[in-house]
Amino acid sequence: MERFLVALDNTAISLKSIFYLTRVLKGASHTHLTLCHVLPTASPNILTKEEVQRITQIHEEQPRLRGLYWLEEDESKMNMIYQKASEILLNGGFSPEQISRHFRVHSGEVAPVILDEAKHLDCSTIVLGRRGLSRVREFLWGSVSRSVARLSRDITVWIVDS
Protein backbone atom coordinates (compact mmCIF):
# COMPACT_ATOMS: atom_id res chain seq x y z
CA MET A 1 0.00 0.00 0.00
CA GLU A 2 1.27 3.46 -0.90
CA ARG A 3 1.02 5.98 1.91
CA PHE A 4 0.77 9.69 1.12
CA LEU A 5 1.22 12.53 3.59
CA VAL A 6 -0.85 15.48 2.38
CA ALA A 7 0.36 18.68 4.04
CA LEU A 8 -2.41 21.20 4.53
CA ASP A 9 -2.56 24.68 5.97
CA ASN A 10 -5.53 26.95 6.66
CA THR A 11 -5.76 28.30 3.11
CA ALA A 12 -8.00 27.38 0.22
CA ILE A 13 -4.88 26.99 -1.91
CA SER A 14 -3.90 23.89 0.05
CA LEU A 15 -7.16 22.26 -1.06
CA LYS A 16 -5.92 22.36 -4.66
CA SER A 17 -3.63 19.46 -3.79
CA ILE A 18 -6.72 17.52 -2.64
CA PHE A 19 -8.49 18.13 -5.95
CA TYR A 20 -5.32 17.06 -7.75
CA LEU A 21 -5.16 13.80 -5.80
CA THR A 22 -8.77 12.98 -6.60
CA ARG A 23 -7.96 13.34 -10.31
CA VAL A 24 -4.64 11.51 -10.32
CA LEU A 25 -5.42 8.70 -7.87
CA LYS A 26 -9.10 8.18 -8.69
CA GLY A 27 -10.01 4.56 -8.04
CA ALA A 28 -6.62 3.68 -6.55
CA SER A 29 -7.63 1.37 -3.72
CA HIS A 30 -4.01 0.66 -2.77
CA THR A 31 -3.43 4.14 -1.32
CA HIS A 32 -3.78 5.71 2.10
CA LEU A 33 -3.87 9.49 2.52
CA THR A 34 -2.87 11.12 5.80
CA LEU A 35 -4.01 14.72 6.00
CA CYS A 36 -1.38 16.53 8.04
CA HIS A 37 -1.35 20.02 9.55
CA VAL A 38 1.25 21.80 11.69
CA LEU A 39 -0.26 24.02 14.37
CA PRO A 40 1.78 26.89 15.83
CA THR A 41 2.68 26.60 19.49
CA ALA A 42 1.12 28.79 22.15
CA SER A 43 2.10 29.49 25.72
CA PRO A 44 -0.10 27.67 28.27
CA ASN A 45 -0.12 30.97 30.19
CA ILE A 46 -2.49 32.53 27.65
CA LEU A 47 -4.91 29.57 27.65
CA THR A 48 -7.86 29.08 29.97
CA LYS A 49 -7.72 26.38 32.61
CA GLU A 50 -10.26 24.34 30.62
CA GLU A 51 -8.16 24.59 27.44
CA VAL A 52 -5.05 23.42 29.30
CA GLN A 53 -7.00 20.47 30.75
CA ARG A 54 -8.37 19.52 27.31
CA ILE A 55 -4.91 19.64 25.74
CA THR A 56 -3.45 17.66 28.66
CA GLN A 57 -5.95 14.88 27.87
CA ILE A 58 -4.77 14.92 24.26
CA HIS A 59 -1.18 14.62 25.54
CA GLU A 60 -2.15 11.33 27.19
CA GLU A 61 -3.49 9.97 23.90
CA GLN A 62 -0.65 11.36 21.78
CA PRO A 63 2.67 11.36 23.70
CA ARG A 64 4.50 13.12 20.84
CA LEU A 65 2.52 16.26 21.69
CA ARG A 66 3.42 16.33 25.39
CA GLY A 67 4.50 19.71 26.64
CA LEU A 68 3.12 21.50 23.59
CA TYR A 69 0.11 23.80 23.61
CA TRP A 70 -1.93 25.47 20.88
CA LEU A 71 -4.86 27.82 20.49
CA GLU A 72 -8.33 26.35 20.20
CA GLU A 73 -9.03 28.80 17.36
CA ASP A 74 -6.13 27.33 15.34
CA GLU A 75 -7.38 23.81 16.06
CA SER A 76 -10.88 24.77 14.88
CA LYS A 77 -9.51 26.17 11.61
CA MET A 78 -7.47 22.98 11.16
CA ASN A 79 -10.56 20.82 11.71
CA MET A 80 -12.52 22.85 9.14
CA ILE A 81 -9.82 22.32 6.50
CA TYR A 82 -9.70 18.60 7.39
CA GLN A 83 -13.48 18.41 6.96
CA LYS A 84 -13.40 20.15 3.57
CA ALA A 85 -10.50 17.99 2.36
CA SER A 86 -12.20 14.79 3.53
CA GLU A 87 -15.44 15.72 1.76
CA ILE A 88 -13.58 16.36 -1.50
CA LEU A 89 -11.74 13.04 -1.22
CA LEU A 90 -14.89 11.08 -0.36
CA ASN A 91 -16.77 12.70 -3.25
CA GLY A 92 -13.77 11.89 -5.46
CA GLY A 93 -14.09 8.16 -4.81
CA PHE A 94 -11.87 7.52 -1.79
CA SER A 95 -13.25 5.46 1.07
CA PRO A 96 -13.19 6.67 4.69
CA GLU A 97 -10.68 3.90 5.49
CA GLN A 98 -8.21 5.45 3.05
CA ILE A 99 -8.18 8.81 4.84
CA SER A 100 -6.72 9.70 8.23
CA ARG A 101 -5.92 12.94 10.02
CA HIS A 102 -2.75 13.82 11.85
CA PHE A 103 -1.31 16.99 13.31
CA ARG A 104 1.83 18.29 14.96
CA VAL A 105 2.52 21.38 17.00
CA HIS A 106 5.68 23.31 16.31
CA SER A 107 7.10 26.80 16.18
CA GLY A 108 9.70 27.64 13.61
CA GLU A 109 10.31 26.12 10.21
CA VAL A 110 7.54 23.75 9.11
CA ALA A 111 9.36 21.81 6.37
CA PRO A 112 11.47 19.61 8.72
CA VAL A 113 8.33 18.78 10.71
CA ILE A 114 6.51 17.65 7.55
CA LEU A 115 9.47 15.47 6.56
CA ASP A 116 9.72 14.02 10.07
CA GLU A 117 6.01 13.16 10.09
CA ALA A 118 6.20 11.51 6.68
CA LYS A 119 9.05 9.34 7.94
CA HIS A 120 7.29 8.61 11.24
CA LEU A 121 4.10 7.57 9.41
CA ASP A 122 6.04 5.51 6.84
CA CYS A 123 4.80 7.55 3.87
CA SER A 124 6.35 7.13 0.44
CA THR A 125 5.12 10.47 -0.90
CA ILE A 126 4.52 13.99 0.42
CA VAL A 127 1.94 16.12 -1.37
CA LEU A 128 1.71 19.85 -0.75
CA GLY A 129 0.58 22.95 -2.50
CA ARG A 130 2.69 25.89 -3.50
CA ARG A 131 1.36 29.26 -2.47
CA GLY A 132 2.52 31.37 -5.35
CA LEU A 133 4.66 33.83 -3.43
CA SER A 134 6.30 36.59 -5.40
CA ARG A 135 9.95 35.95 -6.23
CA VAL A 136 11.01 38.62 -3.74
CA ARG A 137 8.96 37.15 -0.88
CA GLU A 138 10.10 33.63 -1.69
CA PHE A 139 13.72 34.81 -1.74
CA LEU A 140 13.39 36.66 1.58
CA TRP A 141 11.31 34.14 3.51
CA GLY A 142 11.56 30.98 1.46
CA SER A 143 8.65 28.64 1.02
CA VAL A 144 7.61 25.44 2.72
CA SER A 145 7.29 23.56 -0.58
CA ARG A 146 10.77 24.59 -1.70
CA SER A 147 12.27 23.62 1.67
CA VAL A 148 10.52 20.23 1.69
CA ALA A 149 11.79 19.50 -1.82
CA ARG A 150 15.32 20.63 -0.94
CA LEU A 151 15.50 18.68 2.35
CA SER A 152 13.77 15.50 1.21
CA ARG A 153 15.77 12.29 1.03
CA ASP A 154 14.41 8.88 0.06
CA ILE A 155 10.87 10.21 -0.35
CA THR A 156 8.92 11.50 -3.32
CA VAL A 157 7.56 15.05 -3.14
CA TRP A 158 4.64 16.24 -5.24
CA ILE A 159 4.24 20.02 -5.32
CA VAL A 160 0.88 21.10 -6.67
CA ASP A 161 0.99 24.58 -8.13
CA SER A 162 -1.71 27.06 -7.26
CORHU-V570069 format. One record per backbone hydrogen bond with DSSP energy under -1.0 kcal/mol. NH is the residue of the N-H (numbers start at 1). CO is the residue of the C=O. Records with the same first field share a line. If there is no record, write none. Layout:
BEGIN
NH: CO  CO
END
This chain:
BEGIN
2: 30
4: 32
5: 125
6: 34
7: 127
8: 36
15: 12
16: 13
19: 15
20: 16
21: 17
22: 18
23: 19
24: 20
25: 21
28: 25
29: 27
32: 2
33: 98
34: 4
35: 100
36: 6
37: 102
39: 104
42: 69
46: 43
52: 48
53: 49
54: 50
55: 51
56: 52
57: 53
58: 54
59: 55
60: 56
61: 57
62: 58
65: 62
66: 63
68: 65
75: 71
76: 72
77: 73
78: 74
79: 75
80: 76
81: 77
82: 78
83: 79
84: 80
85: 81
86: 82
87: 83
88: 84
89: 85
90: 86
91: 87
92: 88
93: 90
94: 89
98: 95
99: 96
100: 33
102: 35
104: 37
106: 39
114: 110
115: 111
116: 112
117: 113
118: 114
119: 115
120: 116
121: 117
122: 119
123: 118
124: 3
125: 3
126: 156
127: 5
128: 158
130: 160
138: 134
139: 135
140: 136
141: 137
142: 138
147: 143
148: 144
149: 145
150: 146
151: 147
152: 148
156: 124
158: 126
160: 128
END
